[in-house]
Each structure stands twice: as C-alpha cells, then as structure tokens.
Amino acid sequence: MSGLDRNTPIPTEITLHKKSRLLELKFDDGSHYQLPAEFLRVWSPSAEVRGHGPGQETLQTGKRNVEITALDAVGNYAVQPTFSDGHNSGIYSWDLLYHLGANQEALWADYLARLEKAGASRDIDSTTLPPKAAGGCGKH
C-alpha cells in the first residue's frame, strides 16, 4: 500500500488548508478527496504507527486537534507531512493517499471502533500530562 503502483492515479493538485486542517487532493482520474490531518496522522505509514509487521500497530490516541505544520515533497511519488505533535516520519505515496481517500469512510469507522474497544479517546488525556508549573510567589 505504501509503494508506488503504476496504475494508481497521480495527484494533479495538492492543497494544504491549514485553517480547516485538511489536505485536499485532486487526482488525474477526476477523483477528489479532502483528508483531515487527524485522519492522516492516525493512518501514518511510519513504523512508529504501523510497526514492523502485522499485529505491531500502535493505536494513535489524542490526535483530534493535530495539524499539519509542513508538507514536503519526496521525489515525484510522495509527500512527507510534519504534524504539530512532532510526528514527521510517515511518507505518504500517491497510491497510499489515493487508498486513504477512496476508503476514508471505512478506515475512519475502523479507527473509531478500535478506539472504543481500547477505551481510548481522540482527545488528549490530561491525566498523563506533566503538572503545570505553579504560578505566583509560592507563599499563598
């Protein structure tokens, strides 16, 4: 899925909409997809997310408000986004992006079901964040 299949349509237009957090893709077969940053982040093809084989996947949680802060071309076959949570190791080939767009509804439903089964959330779990530094003079 992450290689480049010669039969996969090629993007004719890629637009990053930072405000709406969408990556818009238009392909040469006329298909058009708008992929949310959160969706792309949780379906990252990186080893950090996918593991190195079946059953090694890591469920991504707390990504509801993630943004794409940069989008770099990788040759003539892929893009590499940098996400606001620091993740930047996923290379999204044209065939992967096409697959994600064409199967977005089913993939999103699968992700939500896995979150629910794990008792996890799309929101950041504030109980795992380090405590905020106390303000003021410390005498009150």
Secondary structure, 3 states (H helix, E strand, C coil): CCCCCCCCCCEEEEEEECCCCEEEEEECCCCEEEEEHHHHHHCCCCHHHHCCCCCCCCCCCCCCCCCEEEEEEECCCEEEEEECCCCCCCCEEHHHHHHHHHCHHHHHHHHHHHHHHHCCCCCCCHHHCCCCCCCCCCCC
